[in-house]
Amino acid sequence: MKKSIIVIGILGLLILWLVFSAIGSYNSMVTKDEAVDGQWAQVENVYQRRADPYPNLVNTVKGYGRSPKKKPLKKEVVNRLEA
């Protein structure tokens, strides 16, 4: 009788240890997954900041090309040197 109680107690403790170990492992994986998501958000943020200036630059170049003041560069340089 005593041996069976001891064996049942040891098995119960083993099962509890396995349950708590599984819960701890799950919580650890969730924490690491959140960290990875946070770092990936930083990467996407950097990509977005790099991509934002290009449309503005393209529009600026298009606007300069459509401006009525279309002097050749050589004339512009000579005019500035004479001034």
N, C-alpha and C positions, 0 to 999 in steps of 0.2 A: 504494500500500500504506500509506504513512504517513498519507495523508489519510483513508483508511477507518478506521484505528486512532483517529485524532483524533476523527472523527465518532462512532464507536462509544463512545469515552470520554466525549464530551460528552453523548450520549444516555443513557449509563449514569448519569452524574452528575445529569442532569435527572430521570431516573426515581427515583433515590435521594432527590433533593430533594422530589419529589412524594410519595413514600411517607412520608418523615419529616414532611412538612407535614400529611399526612392523619392520621398518628398523633398529632401534636401537637394538631390540631383536635379529634380525638375525645376526647383526654384533657381538653382545655379544656371541651368540652361536658359531659362526665361531672362535672367539678368544679362547673360552674355548676348542673347538675341537682341535685346533692347540696346545694348552697347553697339552692336554691329549696325543696327538700323540708324542710330544716331550718327555714327561715323559715315555711313553711306549718304545721309542727308547732307553732311558737310561736303562730300565730294560733289553731289548734285548742285549744291550752292555755288561751289567754285566754277563748275561748268557753266552755270547760268550767268555768273558775273563775267565770265570770259566771252560768252556769246552775246551779251546785251549791247556792247558798243558797235558791233558790225552793222546792224541796220541803220543806225545814226550816221555812221561813216559813209555808207553807200548813199544815203539821202543827201549828205553834204556834198559829196563828189558830183552827184547828179545835178544838184542845185548850182554848183559852180560851173558845170558844163553848159547849163542853160542860161547863164547870166548874160546880159547884153554886152558886158565889158569883156570882149574876147581879143585881147592883145596877145600877140605872140610873146613868148618869154624873152626873147632877145631884145625886142623893143622895150619891154618893161624894165629889163636890167639897165639898158642904156638910159632910159628916162630917169631912173633912180640915181644913176651915177652922175648925170648932168645936174641934177637938182641940188 
